[in-house]
Amino acid sequence: MTERAQTAPGRRTLLGAAVLGTAALGLPATAKAAGPGGRSGRHGSYRDLPVPTVIGHRGASGYRPEHTLGSYQLALDMGAHIVEQDLVPTKDGHLVCRHENDITGTTDVADHPEFASRRTTKQVDGVSLTGWFTEDFTLAELKTLRAKERIPGTRQENTLYDGRWQIPTFEEVLRWADEQGRERGEPVWLYVETKHPSYFRGLGLGLEEPLARLLRRHGRHRADSPLILQSFEPSSVQRLAKLVSTPRVVLLSGPKERPWDFVEAGDPRTVADLVKPAGLTWIASFAQGIGPTLDLVVPKDAAGRLTTPTALVADAHARGLVLHPYTLRNENSFLPADFRRGTDPNAYGDAFGALRTYFEAGIDGIFSDNPDTALLAAADFAQD
């Protein structure tokens, strides 16, 4: 027996328990937690989504390499209410789904000698990165690559799927969502982030305009469309608000950090300023929600244990904003210290306990790498 098996339940054990848990609740394995009044939340406004809303973070990235059609499909099959995509551009202006434009760790590009000379060092939002970048490849070139697991040391089982899928374009994902929606008889919700928008605009590869064109082409440009837009740069959200009526969310990182567009514009405000009542009022003038780090909702102490919730939930709700914090993962290394189990950082901890704590803080939804776990926790919470 491995140390992992001795110290904590393995990934497949917990997944099996999740399926058994839904059966015990009298729900199918892919059940969706219902919101108030039993609404399914699959049609109409984002406000009709189940609460807590479970968002498949980069798909079901706890089980498949992130931002692949395999990861998206698994998240949807597990019952995730929304499936997330991050967008970056190619050299020839196509939008593709990657968490970062640096594809060194998420593709097999290093194994392609024909692209060896493309390896370079760049400054992206003030950070020096060395590797291969989407903006240096045409779409045809990117399609010769295959996706792989980003953190193989933590998620060794996911490496089984290395090389199985290409990098998807966002248009391919929209077609996939349309097809799945027709098969299921209800729309598939997507959660779409513009990555490093100021950086790409500086390269002549602005994200918002081509994104808006695709949304209009697929009928996802309306206020009641089954899609939510998001960005860490408020100016990108403001730009999108002028192009489409699709619901929008401002992402918020650590309290001392400044959005990169603020840095470029000389705006001195930090995230700590944006989560104050005045900052939230400003966000509410062009967005419908915020996506804060979980630490902005329930901070941790020096030992990594959760403390008392902040006023963020109440302050945001008072201004009509929904809160979809990020990111809950099952592994000990990603959980608050209170909910770690055993000594193996890669083993699963008490994710259910952590999720309950965040749900009790009043959040409207959560990004999770393990949507099955989050759905079970949401169903348990709804039973109380």
N, C-alpha and C positions, 0 to 999 in steps of 0.2 A: 504493500500500500504506500502511495506517495505521501509526502508531507502535506501536500495540499488536501488530499483526501482525508487525512487524519485531523487537520485543524478546522476545516470548514467544508460545507457542502460544495461540490463542484458545480460548474455551470449547467451541465445537463441535468444534474439532480434538482437544482432550483427551478429550471425550466419545466421539468416534469411535475414538480410540486405546484408550479403556477397553473398548469393545465388541470391537475387534480383539484386545485383550489377553486377554479371557476366552476367545475362540475359540482363541487360541494355547495356552491352558492346557487346552483340551479341555472347557471349561465353557460352558454357555449364557450369553447376555449378562446374564441376571438370576440367575446362579448365586448360591447362598448359601454362604458359607464354612463348612465343616463343623467342628464341634468335635472333641474327642478321640473316637476311635473312629468318626468319620464321622457323628455324630449330626446330624440336621437341626435339632434344637432347636425345632421348631414345635409340639410337644405337651408337656404336662406342666410340670414345674417351670422356674422362671427359670434354675435352675442347669443345665438341659439346653440352654440357648440356645447357639448357636455362639460360640466364643471365637477371636478378638475379635468381639463382638457389634457390628453396625453399626446405629445408631439414626438414622433420618431426622429430622434436626433441624427441627421445624416442618414436616415433610414433606420434600420435595426443594426446599428454599427457595433453593438455588443456581440453580434453573432455573424456578421458578414463584413467584408471590407467596405468602408464607408463610401457614400456617394456612388454606388453602383446600382444598376437596375435590380440586381439580386437583393441588395440591402433595402431598397425601397419596397420591393414586392413583399419581402418578409415582414417589414413593418406594417404594411397594409393588411397582410394575411393575419397577423397577430391581433389586429383590431385597432391600431393606432388611429386616433381621430384625425391627425394631420401628419404628413410626411415632409421632412425638411430638405431643401436644396440650397447650396451655396453656389454663387455664380462668379466665374472669372472669364475673361475673354481670350480668344485665340488671336494670333497675329493677323488673321484675315477677318476678325470681327464677329466670330461666332461665340455664343455664350455656352460654356460647358460647366459641368457640375464637379467642382473640387472645393475642398475647404480652403485651400490656399492656391495661389498661382505657382508656388514652389511645389513641383510634383516629384521631387527626389524621393520622398519617403512613401508616396502613395501609388507609384507606378514602377514598372520595370525599365524605366528610361535608361538607367545606368547600365543595363545589359545590352543596349543598342549601340554598337560601335559607330554607326552612321551619325549618331547624335552626340558623340563625345565632345566635339568642339563647341557645342551649345552650352556646356557647363560654364557658368559665369558667377560673378558676385554682384549683387544689387543692393541698393538701399530701398526697402519697402516700408513706408511709414516710419522712417527713422531707424529701422533695424537692418543690420547688414546680414544678408543671406547669401550662401553659396550653393548653387545647384542648378537645376533646370526649371524653366518658367514657361507657363502656357503662352504668354504673349510673344515668345520666340518661336512658336510652332504654328503651322497652319493646321486647320482641322484635320485634313487628310493625314498629316504627319502624326497628330495626336492619336488618331484612330489605329495606328499601328502598334500602340502601346497597350499594355494590360494593367489593370488595377491590382493592388496588393494591400495587405493589412498594414496600417500605419504604425501600430504599436505591437509588433509580434512578440515582444518579451512578456507583455501583459496578457495578450489574447492569442496564445499559440494556436488554439484550435481554429481560429479564423484564417490562419495561413493555408489551411486545406483548400481555400477558395482563391488563393493567389493565382492570377493569370486567367481566371474564368471570364471576367467581364471587361469590356472596354470602358473608356471614359464616356459617359453619356452627354449628349448635348441637352440643353434645357428644352429645345423643341421636341426632342425624342421623349423627354419626360412628360411634356404636355400631351403628346400623342398617347403615351402609356396611360396617363391619368384619364384621358377621355375614353380610351378603350375599356379600362377597368370600371369606369363609371357606368358605361353602357351595360357591361356584364352584370354589375351589381345592382343596377337600378337606382343608384344614388351617386352624387358627385364625390369625387376623391379630392379632399382638401390638401393643398400644398402650402408650404411656408418657405418663402424665398428670400434669400439674403444677398444684397449687393456687397461684395468683398472689395475692400480697398478702393472705393469709388474715386476718391480724389487722385490717387496714384494713377489709376488707369485713365482718368480724364486727361491727366497731364501727358499721357502717351498718345492721346488722340483716340483712345478706345473707351469712351464713355459707356457706362453700363445701362443707364436709365432709359435712354431712347430705344435701343434695340430690345430691351426688356419690355417696355411699354408696347412696342409693335407686336411682339409675340403674344402678349396678354390680350390685345385687341383681336388678333387673328384667331385666338382660341376662346374668345368670349369671356375672359377672366379679368376684365378691366372695370367692372362695375362695383358699386358699393356692396352688393349682395353676392359677389362672386365667391366661389369656394377657394379662396387663396388669400394669404396674408403676406405682405411685403415687410422686410426688416432690414435694418442697417445699423452699424455702430456709428455712422456719420449722419448726424441730423440733417445736414444739407442734402444728402442723397434722398432721405425720406421727403424732404420739402420739394425736391425736384420731381420725385415720383408723384407727389400730390397734385402737381400741375399737369401731369400727363395722363393719369388714370385715377379712377375713384376707388380702386381696390383698397381694402383696409391696410393700415400701416402701423408698424411698431418700431420704436427706437430702442436699440440694444444699449445696455449700460454695463460697463466693466467695473474695475476696482475704483473706489472712491477718490483716490489721488490721481487717477488717470484723466487725460483730456482726449476727447475725440480727435482724430487726426485732422479733420477739416477745421477744428478749432485751432489746432497748432498752426496750420498753414495760414489761417485768417487772422492770427493774433488774438483770438478770443481767449481770455484768461480763465474762463469757467472750467471747472472740473466736474467729474461725475458727482462728487459730493454736492456741488451746487445744483446739478440737474435733479437730484432726488429731493431737494427741498421744495416746499410748496410753490414757491415762485417758479422754479425750474420745471416742475410738473405742469403748472398752468401754461407755461410756454410750450411744452411738448404737446399738450392737449389742443393747441391751436392748429396743429397740422398732422397729428397722429391719433390713433385710437387706443394705443397701448404701449407698454414698456416691457422690455425683456431684460430684467436685471440679473446679475449674478445672484446665486442663492445666498451668498454672504451679505448682500445688501438687504435681504429679507430677514435672515436670522444670522447674525454675526457669530464668529468663532472666537474663543479666547486663545491665549498663547499656546495652549496645549492642543488646540484644534477641536475643542468641544463646543457644542452649540450653546449660545447664551440666550438672552431675551430678544424676541422679535423687535424690529424697529417699527417706526410709524409709517413705513413706506406703503404697506398695503392700504391702510386707511386713507392716507393722503392721496394716493393714486386713485382709489375708488371715488373719493370725494370729487375728483375732477373728471370722472367718467372714463378713466383709463383702465383697461384690463392688464393683468400682470401674468406674464408667462416666463418665469425664471429659468435659468440654465445652470448646470446640466447635472442630472442625477445618473450616476453609473453604479453598477452593482459591486465593483471590486473595492476591496478594503482601501486601496491607495487613494481612491477618489471620494470616500465617504468621510463624514465627520468622525472624529475619534470616538465619540460615544457609541457609534454603530459598527465599529470594526470588530471582527471576530477572528481570533487566532493571530498568528504571526506572519502568515504568508500575505504579502501585499497584493498578490494577484488573485487570491481566493475571494469568494463572495462574502460580504458582511451582511449586516441586518439592513438591507435596502428598504424592506417594508417599514421598519421602524423610522428610518430617516424620512421616507416619503410621507408617513403619517404626520410627523412633526411639521413638515413644510405645508402640508394640506391644512393642518390646524391653524397655521398662520394666516390663512384666508386667501392664498394665491388662487388664480383662476385656471392655471394649467402649469405644465412643466415639460421641459425637454428631457428626454431620457434615451440613453443608448440601448435600454432594455425595455421596450414598450410593453412586453407581456407582464413584467414585474410591476410597472407603473399602473397598468390597467387593473391588475388585481388589487393593488393598494387603493386605487380610486374606488373600485367596487366595494371594498371593505369599508372605506370611509363613508360611502354613500349609505351603507346599511346602518350606520350609527345614528 
